[in-house]
Structures are given as structure tokens and as C-alpha cells.
Amino acid sequence: MMNIIQEYDLVALTEDITATHKTTHQPILLRRGQMGTVLMSFDQQAFLIDFTDQKGVTSN
């Protein structure tokens, strides 16, 4: 059974990934273990997630 990811779910990365910053459109490296909050789901195919550092500051 597959879990459905919902808005405001807390997620953690299981591997390092390169993503695109939503404001600057620049590539950013997100590290394994980094936590984020799901802000929006696009038909469970893609997600807008706000990732933060250990101090709770949004990743740049």
C-alpha cells in the first residue's frame, strides 16, 4: 500500500539531490536527512517542499 503525501506533511530526504530554488531558479544541493514541509502536491507526481537547515532557516 502506498502512502499519500499530503500538504504540511514533514518529510526527510533519503539521499542527496539537486533541486531548483523556487525563487532564484538556481540549482541547490539538498542533503540526505534534511527535513522539509510539503507545501503543495501536483497530482502526487511532484511536490513543492520547503526545506530548512538545522536552525529552521529555509534553504537557499
C-alpha positions as CSV (number, residue, x, y, z in Angstrom):
1,M,0.0,0.0,0.0
2,M,1.4,3.4,-1.0
3,N,1.2,6.3,1.5
4,I,-0.3,9.5,0.1
5,I,1.8,12.6,0.8
6,Q,-0.3,15.5,2.0
7,E,0.2,19.2,2.4
8,Y,2.0,20.1,5.6
9,D,3.5,16.6,6.0
10,L,7.0,16.6,7.3
11,V,9.5,14.7,5.0
12,A,13.2,13.8,5.1
13,L,15.5,13.1,2.2
14,T,16.9,9.6,1.9
15,E,19.6,10.7,-0.5
16,D,21.4,13.9,-1.7
17,I,19.5,15.6,-4.6
18,T,19.9,18.6,-6.7
19,A,16.8,20.8,-6.9
20,T,15.8,24.2,-8.3
21,H,15.3,27.1,-5.9
22,K,11.7,28.3,-6.4
23,T,12.6,32.0,-6.3
24,T,16.0,32.3,-7.9
25,H,15.6,29.2,-10.2
26,Q,19.3,28.4,-9.3
27,P,20.3,24.8,-8.6
28,I,20.7,23.9,-5.0
29,L,22.1,20.8,-3.3
30,L,19.8,19.2,-0.7
31,R,21.5,16.7,1.7
32,R,20.3,13.4,2.9
33,G,18.5,13.7,6.2
34,Q,17.4,17.3,5.5
35,M,13.8,17.9,6.7
36,G,11.1,19.8,4.8
37,T,7.4,20.6,4.9
38,V,5.2,19.7,1.9
39,L,3.6,22.9,0.7
40,M,1.8,21.6,-2.4
41,S,1.3,18.4,-4.3
42,F,1.0,18.2,-8.1
43,D,-1.1,15.0,-8.5
44,Q,1.3,13.1,-6.3
45,Q,3.8,13.3,-9.1
46,A,5.8,16.3,-7.9
47,F,5.9,18.4,-4.7
48,L,6.7,21.9,-3.6
49,I,8.6,21.4,-0.3
50,D,10.1,24.0,2.0
51,F,13.5,22.6,3.2
52,T,15.2,24.1,6.2
53,D,18.6,23.8,7.8
54,Q,19.2,22.7,11.4
55,K,18.2,26.2,12.7
56,G,14.9,26.2,10.8
57,V,16.1,28.6,8.1
58,T,14.8,27.9,4.6
59,S,17.5,26.5,2.3
60,N,18.9,29.0,-0.2
